[in-house]
């Protein structure tokens, strides 16, 4: 991974930390509104007719369509954690581009970066497990 790519990844991580901090403030100031929304959101995560992997792929396509860079990083990671393959993630991402148009094409870079970064981190985690076992 190049220094520029590391820099973009780090920017996304820092941006997500900023969002998390500010949302904590919002939750403190608006507990009832947040509780209502989070209860609804949690309901969408329960087992249903659509398997979790496909829910995550749909959500990824939606955040690409919405052009939310931190959301793209987060939902790509969630797709991988739910068992989606890189090929499935790319296919779902291309569905967003097909519907949303060429303006969304550049956002695929964030998807690809997350897949690569997740693979690299997963490999490093596996290597660390092997070292700690020995």
C-alpha positions as CSV (number, residue, x, y, z in Angstrom):
1,X,0.0,0.0,0.0
2,X,1.4,3.4,-1.0
3,X,1.9,6.3,1.4
4,X,-1.0,8.1,-0.3
5,X,-3.3,5.2,0.3
6,X,-2.3,4.9,3.9
7,X,-2.9,8.6,4.2
8,X,-6.5,8.2,2.8
9,X,-7.2,5.3,5.1
10,X,-5.9,7.3,8.1
11,X,-8.1,10.2,7.1
12,X,-11.1,8.0,7.0
13,X,-10.3,6.5,10.4
14,X,-9.8,10.0,11.9
15,X,-13.0,11.2,10.2
16,X,-14.9,8.3,11.8
17,X,-13.5,9.1,15.2
18,X,-14.7,12.7,14.7
19,X,-18.2,11.4,13.8
20,X,-18.3,9.1,16.8
21,X,-17.3,11.9,19.2
22,X,-19.9,14.3,17.8
23,X,-22.6,11.7,17.8
24,X,-21.9,10.9,21.4
25,X,-22.6,14.6,22.1
26,X,-25.8,14.4,20.1
27,X,-26.9,11.2,22.0
28,X,-26.4,13.0,25.3
29,X,-28.5,16.0,24.2
30,X,-31.3,14.0,22.5
31,X,-31.6,10.6,24.3
32,X,-35.2,9.9,23.4
33,X,-34.8,10.6,19.7
34,X,-31.7,8.5,19.5
35,X,-33.3,5.7,21.4
36,X,-36.3,5.7,19.0
37,X,-34.0,5.6,16.0
38,X,-31.6,3.0,17.4
39,X,-34.5,0.7,18.3
40,X,-35.7,0.9,14.7
41,X,-32.2,0.4,13.4
42,X,-31.7,-2.7,15.6
43,X,-34.9,-4.2,14.3
44,X,-33.4,-4.1,10.8
45,X,-30.5,-6.2,12.0
46,X,-32.6,-9.0,13.3
47,X,-32.9,-12.3,11.4
48,X,-35.3,-11.9,8.5
49,X,-36.0,-13.1,5.0
50,X,-32.8,-11.4,3.8
51,X,-29.6,-13.0,5.1
52,X,-27.2,-10.6,6.9
53,X,-24.6,-10.7,4.2
54,X,-27.1,-9.4,1.6
55,X,-28.4,-6.8,4.0
56,X,-24.9,-5.5,4.3
57,X,-24.4,-5.5,0.5
58,X,-27.6,-3.5,0.1
59,X,-26.5,-1.0,2.7
60,X,-23.1,-0.6,1.0
61,X,-24.8,0.1,-2.3
62,X,-27.0,2.7,-0.6
63,X,-24.1,4.5,1.1
64,X,-22.2,4.6,-2.2
65,X,-25.3,6.1,-3.8
66,X,-25.3,8.6,-0.9
67,X,-21.6,9.4,-1.4
68,X,-20.8,9.0,2.3
69,X,-17.1,8.2,2.4
70,X,-16.8,7.1,6.1
71,X,-20.0,5.0,5.5
72,X,-18.4,3.3,2.5
73,X,-15.4,2.3,4.6
74,X,-17.6,1.1,7.5
75,X,-20.1,-0.8,5.3
76,X,-17.4,-2.4,3.2
77,X,-15.8,-3.7,6.4
78,X,-19.2,-4.9,7.6
79,X,-19.8,-6.8,4.3
80,X,-16.5,-8.6,4.7
81,X,-17.3,-9.4,8.4
82,X,-20.7,-10.8,7.3
83,X,-18.9,-13.2,4.9
84,X,-19.2,-11.3,1.6
85,X,-16.4,-12.0,-0.9
86,X,-14.6,-9.1,-2.5
87,X,-16.2,-10.1,-5.8
88,X,-19.7,-9.8,-4.2
89,X,-18.8,-6.4,-2.7
90,X,-17.6,-5.1,-6.0
91,X,-20.7,-6.4,-7.8
92,X,-23.0,-4.7,-5.3
93,X,-20.9,-1.5,-5.6
94,X,-21.3,-1.6,-9.3
95,X,-25.1,-1.8,-8.9
96,X,-25.0,1.5,-7.1
97,X,-22.9,3.0,-10.0
98,X,-25.2,1.5,-12.6
99,X,-28.2,3.3,-10.9
100,X,-26.5,6.4,-9.8
101,X,-24.3,7.1,-12.8
102,X,-20.7,7.7,-13.6
103,X,-20.3,10.3,-10.8
104,X,-20.3,7.4,-8.3
105,X,-17.5,5.5,-10.1
106,X,-14.7,7.3,-8.2
107,X,-16.2,6.1,-4.9
108,X,-15.3,2.5,-5.8
109,X,-11.7,3.5,-4.9
110,X,-12.8,3.7,-1.2
111,X,-14.4,0.2,-1.5
112,X,-11.2,-1.2,-3.1
113,X,-9.0,0.4,-0.5
114,X,-11.1,-1.0,2.4
115,X,-11.0,-4.5,0.9
116,X,-7.2,-4.3,0.6
117,X,-6.8,-2.8,4.0
118,X,-9.0,-5.4,5.6
119,X,-7.1,-8.2,3.9
120,X,-3.8,-6.7,5.0
121,X,-5.0,-6.3,8.6
122,X,-6.6,-9.8,8.7
123,X,-3.3,-11.3,7.4
124,X,-1.4,-9.4,10.1
125,X,-3.8,-10.5,12.8
126,X,-3.4,-14.2,11.6
127,X,0.4,-13.8,11.7
128,X,0.2,-12.3,15.2
129,X,-1.9,-15.3,16.4
130,X,0.6,-17.7,14.9
131,X,3.5,-15.9,16.7
132,X,1.7,-15.8,20.0
133,X,0.9,-19.5,19.9
134,X,4.5,-20.5,19.3
